[in-house]
């Protein structure tokens, strides 16, 4: 569950409306899926040009989870 708190921390410090960020976590044997929704005005900050911001966040979280032999992915809802 620490990945949710970490992602929440990162996103809250990036956006103008941190209270609108919602993260849902689903886990099976191999994967952890984090689904992110936020204020429409803040979506461009989360995604940024060419998905650079969200891809960087994905990379950081994947490094953490590699130690635990799990795979993690983040899905951003419009």
N, C-alpha and C positions, 0 to 999 in steps of 0.2 A: 504494500500500500504506500510505501515511501515514494514510489515513482509518481503517484497522483499528487502528493504534497509537493514534490519537486517541480513537476510540470505546472501546478497551480502557482507556485512561487514565481517561476519564470514568466508565465503569461501575465500574471497580475502586475508585474513590473514593466511590462511592455505596452499595455493598453491604457486607454483613457477611462474605461468603465470596468474595473476589475470585479465589481460585484455581479456582473452578468456572465462571468465565466463559469461553465459547468463542465465537469469531466466525469464521464462514466467509464467504469473499468469492468472488462469481461476477461475471464481467464479459462483456458482449457489446459490439457496436458503439456503443450509445447508453446503456446502463444499467450501473450497478454495484449489485449486491444484496449487502447484508451481513445475514447471518442470525445472530442472537444466541440463545444458550442460557445459562442460569444456574441456580443453585440455586433450588429452588421457594420457599424462604423469602425469597429476594431479589427475586423477580419483581414483587412489589407495589411495591418501591422503584423498579424500572426503569420500570414502566408507570405507576404512581401513579394518582391519581383521574382518571378520564376520559381516560387516556392522555396526561396533560399532560407528564410527564417525557420520555417517548420521542418525543413530537411536537416538543418543544423541541430535542432532540438531532438529530432529522431535519432540522429547519430550519437548524441551524448547519452540518451537513455539506453540505446542498444549496447553501448560500451559497458554500462553498469550491469545490464542483464546478461551479457556474455559470460560473466563470472558464474552466474547461476544456471547456465545451460538453458536459458529461456530465450525466446524471441519476443520482441515487443514492437508494436506498431501504433502509430497515432493517426486517427482519422479526424479530419476537420469537417464539420457540418456547416453548410452555408446558411 
